Amino acid sequence: MKHESHARVRTRHQVVANTLLITLGGRRRVLSSAPQGGGFRPASYILNHQVEANPIANSPPPKFFGDPARYLCNLASRLGAGKGTVGLMTAVPMTQLVTARVSVGTLWVECFATVGVTNAVRAGEWPKICAHGDRQAGAGTINLILITNGSLSHAAMVGAVQVATEAKTSVLRDHAVPSWTGMSGATGTGTDAVVIACQLRGQGPWHTYSGTHTLMGALVGRVVARCVARGLVKAKTWKDACR
């Protein structure tokens, strides 16, 4: 039986004002759905930036709404992170940041997460205006940043996204988080993002696959479930979403 251990995350990070800045300690292979630096790319930094919550539809939009990528790129430069940065946005305060590290032997996976679910939705729902009429869906977003010392194939990186999503959804279903439209069984939020960062090939243990039958998949599933569950506790207002 594998001996699983938990410890505080060791990846260098800091919160500067309302931005989490993660320093990867060199170039890493990254796959993400981030508005800045999304897709497959090498990166040295990851940031998660808090923005204004729940903008009113009839008000002028914040300046970053037109071009989030440019806004985050400029922010990265101001923070000294430069072009090799993957950037996320959220309305969740960085005071609600949760982290976790799970390892077996020398293999480890760390997770940085901000959890907001007032924008929760069940996959497959048609987009609709909130019952309040004058607002868009409330401020939500579950941003998951996963970092491992393993080196993952492209297929394994996609597999890690799949497992992370399954783990996130299982926690939401366990806690009966509803969609902001009133439907039961939310599976995520309408603005969720995920980042997977791993070592360059040859610089860490190689993983061709990362599904739920693999050790990598098990670590990803456990660390995400732990962070999302803890994040829900910090997101104390989620039960009042769109009533």
N, C-alpha and C positions, 0 to 999 in steps of 0.2 A: 504494500500500500504506500502511495506517495505521501510524504509528510509535507503538508502545506503550512506556510508561515506567513504571518502578517507583520508589517512594520511600517514606520512612517516613510513617506516617499523621499527619495534621495536625489531625484532630478532637481537641478537648481532652478528656483523660481522665486518670484517676488511680486507683490501687488503694489503697483505705482498708481496712486490716486484710485481711479476706477478701472484699472487695467491689470489683468494677470499676464505677466511676461515669463515664459518658460524658456530657459536657455538649454539647448540640447547638448552642448559641449562639442560641437563640430557638426559636419553635415550628416544628415540622416535621410533615409528614404521615407517619404510621407505620402499617404493617400488621405484625401479629405473631401468633404462637401463644403468647405469654407468659402465665404465670399471673396476672400483675398488668398490667392495661392492655392485654390482648390484643384482637385484632380491628383495625378501622380506627379511628384516633383521632389527634388532635394531641398531640404530646408535646415536651418540652424536655430530658428526661433519659432515659437508659437505664442500668439497672444489671444486673449479673450477679453473683449472690451465691453464695459457696461454703457448702454445708451439710454436715452430717455424712454420711459415706460409709457405704453398705451397712448400713442399720439391721437388727438381728436381729428377725425376725418376732415372736418371743415377748416382746420387750422393749417397754416403753412407748414409743410413737412420739415423736419430737421435737415440740415444741409447734407448729411451723409446718405439720406434716403435715395438721392439721385444716382450716386456712384459709391456704394459701400467699399468697393475694392480700393478706389483711390484714397478715400478717407482713411482706411486702415493702413494703407501703404505709407501715407504721410505720418500717421501716428507711429508706425514702426520706426520710421526715420528719426522722429523726435525722441524716441526711447533708446536710440542707438542700436536698433536691431537690424536695420538695413533691408536689402531686397530679399534676402533668403528667409522670408517670414511668411508663415501661414496665419491668417487673422480671422477671428470669429467675433460676432456681436451677440449681445444678450441684454435684456432688461433686468436680469437678476443681479442684485448687488453682490459685489465680490466678498462681502461679509458672509455670504451664504455658500462660498466655495467649499467643496468637500474633496478630500483626497484619500487614496488608499493604495496600498502596495500588497500584492500577493505573489508568493514565490514558491517554487519547488526546486530544491537543490540550488543550482546556480542560475536557473531561469526565472525571470521575474517580469511582471507586468504592473505598471503604475497607471492610475487613473486620476485625472483632474476633472471635476464636473461642477457645473452650475445647473440647478434644477428649478425650473418654473413651469407650472402646468395650467395656468389660467387660460392658456392658448391651446389646451389639449384637444385632440381630435382623434376620431377613429378612422383608420386607413380605409379609403373608399368613399368617405362622405363627400357630397358635393359641397363646394365652398358656399357659404351663405353669410348674410349680415347678422351680427349678434342681435338678440332680441331687444337690446337697449336702443337700437335704431341709430343713434348718433355716434356710435363708436365702432371701431374695428374690434376684432377679437382681442381680449385682454393680453397684457404682457405675459408672455410665456417663454419657452425655449429650454430644451435640455441639450446643453453642449457637453459632449464627451470627448476628452483628449486622452488617448491611450498611448503609452510609451513602453517599449520593451527592449531588452538587451538581445533578443533574438533577431535573426535576419530572416525575413519572410519573403517568399516568392510573391509575384503579383497576385496570383490566385489566392494565396494565404492571406494577403492584406485585404482582399475583398471578402474572404471568409471571416476575417476578424470583424469587419463592419457588420456582416450578417449576424454573427454571434452576439456582438454588442447590442444590436437592435433587438434581438430576441430576449436578451437579459433585461434590457430597459422595459420592454413591453410586458414581460412577466411580472415585474415589480409594480407597474401601473395597474395591471389587472388584479394582482394580489391585494392592492390597496383600494380597488374599486374607484379609480380616478375616472370621472365622467368627461365626455366631450363638452367643450364650451357651448355646443349647439343643443345640449340636453340629452344626446344619445349616450347610452351606457357603454362601458368598455373601451375607453380611450387607449390607443396604442402608442401614442407619442404626442408631439405638438406639431403645429403647422410650420414651425421654423427651426426644428431640430438640426443640429450639425454634429458630425463626428470626425475625429482626426485619429489616424493610426500612424505612429512614427516608430521605425525600427532601424536597426543597424544596417550599414552597407554590407553587401555580400562579402563574405570572408572576414568580417569583423565581429561576428556573433554566431551562435549556433543556428544552423540552417533549418528552416521549416517550410516544407513544400505545401503542407496543408495546415489549416487551423480551425477545422470544423469542431462540432461539439464532441466528437469521439477522440479528439487529440488533446494532448496536454496543454498546448497553447490555447486552444479553444476553451478548455476548462478554466484556465487562469483568466482569460478575457471575460468569460461569463460571470465568474465569481467577483471580480473586482468591480465590474460595472454594476452588478446587482447591489453590491455593498454601497457604492457611491449613490446610486439613484435612491435607494431606501433611506439613506441618511439625508440626502438632499430634500426628500419629501418632508421629512421632519422639520427641516429649516424653512421650507416654504409653507409657513403656517396658514396662509390665506387661500390655499388651493381649493379647499372645500366650499368656499364662497364664490367660486368662479361662475359668472354669468347666471346668477339666480334671478 
